[in-house]
């Protein structure tokens, strides 16, 4: 029961994250691919997004990295990213 309440709390707090995900998942293909990778390769949905956002905090860094400047900083103020995680692009 406690896990369900935490998930709903993150859903309410993460409402803006969900809106950003819905808006940018078709525009920035890597966002959907990253979520699929964090869901062990299965086709992901909104529930999976909330679960990953709740339980895998390092995914926030990846999600914020993919977003444009302004949404990234607004969402980071609501749910902070992991400070000890570093993302290095493969170029």
C-alpha contacts under 8 A as a table, 3 or more apart, distances in Angstrom:
res1	aa1	res2	aa2	distance
1	X	4	X	5.17
1	X	5	X	6.49
2	X	5	X	5.19
2	X	6	X	6.24
3	X	6	X	5.08
3	X	7	X	6.10
4	X	7	X	5.08
4	X	8	X	6.26
5	X	8	X	5.10
5	X	9	X	6.07
6	X	9	X	4.98
6	X	10	X	6.17
7	X	10	X	5.14
7	X	11	X	6.12
7	X	50	X	7.29
7	X	51	X	7.11
7	X	54	X	6.95
8	X	11	X	4.80
8	X	12	X	6.24
9	X	12	X	5.19
9	X	13	X	6.12
10	X	13	X	4.93
10	X	14	X	5.35
10	X	50	X	7.20
10	X	54	X	6.49
11	X	14	X	4.91
11	X	15	X	5.83
11	X	50	X	6.43
12	X	15	X	5.30
13	X	16	X	7.55
13	X	78	X	7.50
14	X	17	X	4.90
14	X	18	X	6.20
14	X	50	X	7.70
14	X	78	X	7.86
14	X	79	X	7.62
15	X	18	X	5.09
15	X	19	X	6.28
16	X	19	X	4.97
16	X	20	X	6.08
16	X	75	X	7.15
17	X	20	X	5.03
17	X	21	X	6.03
17	X	75	X	6.59
18	X	21	X	4.97
18	X	22	X	6.12
18	X	46	X	7.37
18	X	49	X	7.81
18	X	50	X	7.76
19	X	22	X	5.16
19	X	23	X	6.10
20	X	23	X	5.08
20	X	24	X	5.93
20	X	71	X	7.65
21	X	24	X	5.35
21	X	25	X	5.54
21	X	31	X	7.78
22	X	25	X	5.70
22	X	26	X	7.71
23	X	26	X	7.03
23	X	27	X	7.44
24	X	27	X	4.95
24	X	28	X	5.63
24	X	31	X	7.50
24	X	67	X	7.72
25	X	28	X	5.50
25	X	29	X	6.00
25	X	30	X	7.79
25	X	31	X	5.60
25	X	32	X	5.55
26	X	29	X	5.95
26	X	32	X	7.83
28	X	31	X	5.94
28	X	32	X	7.78
28	X	66	X	7.57
29	X	32	X	5.66
29	X	33	X	6.47
30	X	33	X	4.85
30	X	34	X	5.89
30	X	66	X	7.33
31	X	34	X	5.24
31	X	35	X	6.36
31	X	63	X	6.51
31	X	66	X	6.54
32	X	35	X	5.18
32	X	36	X	6.18
32	X	44	X	7.80
33	X	36	X	5.07
33	X	37	X	6.18
34	X	37	X	5.06
34	X	38	X	6.28
34	X	62	X	7.60
34	X	63	X	7.89
35	X	38	X	5.06
35	X	39	X	6.18
35	X	44	X	6.68
35	X	49	X	6.90
35	X	52	X	7.86
36	X	39	X	5.00
36	X	40	X	6.53
36	X	41	X	5.04
36	X	42	X	5.76
36	X	43	X	5.84
36	X	44	X	5.52
37	X	40	X	5.32
37	X	41	X	4.93
37	X	42	X	7.65
38	X	41	X	7.18
38	X	52	X	7.25
38	X	59	X	7.70
39	X	42	X	5.94
39	X	43	X	7.83
39	X	44	X	6.75
39	X	48	X	7.18
39	X	52	X	7.71
44	X	47	X	8.00
44	X	48	X	5.78
44	X	49	X	7.29
45	X	48	X	5.33
45	X	49	X	6.34
46	X	49	X	4.90
46	X	50	X	6.32
47	X	50	X	5.19
47	X	51	X	6.23
48	X	51	X	5.00
48	X	52	X	6.03
49	X	52	X	5.22
49	X	53	X	5.96
50	X	53	X	5.02
50	X	54	X	5.99
51	X	54	X	5.09
51	X	55	X	5.98
51	X	56	X	7.82
52	X	55	X	5.36
52	X	56	X	5.10
52	X	57	X	7.49
52	X	59	X	6.84
53	X	56	X	5.85
53	X	57	X	6.13
53	X	59	X	6.45
53	X	60	X	6.28
54	X	57	X	6.60
56	X	59	X	5.67
56	X	60	X	7.71
57	X	60	X	5.55
57	X	61	X	7.56
57	X	81	X	6.90
57	X	82	X	6.42
58	X	61	X	5.44
58	X	62	X	6.93
58	X	81	X	7.11
58	X	82	X	5.96
58	X	85	X	6.79
59	X	62	X	5.05
59	X	63	X	6.07
60	X	63	X	4.96
60	X	64	X	5.91
60	X	80	X	7.93
60	X	81	X	5.57
60	X	82	X	7.49
61	X	64	X	5.18
61	X	65	X	5.96
61	X	81	X	5.40
61	X	82	X	6.59
61	X	85	X	7.39
61	X	87	X	7.80
62	X	65	X	5.03
62	X	66	X	6.50
62	X	87	X	7.46
63	X	66	X	5.40
63	X	67	X	6.64
64	X	67	X	5.24
64	X	72	X	5.10
64	X	75	X	7.83
64	X	76	X	7.47
65	X	72	X	7.40
67	X	71	X	6.53
67	X	72	X	5.55
68	X	71	X	6.02
68	X	72	X	6.07
69	X	72	X	5.29
69	X	73	X	6.49
70	X	73	X	5.44
70	X	74	X	6.30
71	X	74	X	5.12
71	X	75	X	6.00
72	X	75	X	5.46
72	X	76	X	6.05
73	X	76	X	4.96
73	X	77	X	6.31
74	X	77	X	5.33
74	X	78	X	6.84
75	X	78	X	5.15
75	X	79	X	6.23
75	X	80	X	7.66
76	X	79	X	5.24
76	X	80	X	4.65
76	X	81	X	6.24
77	X	80	X	5.88
82	X	85	X	5.75
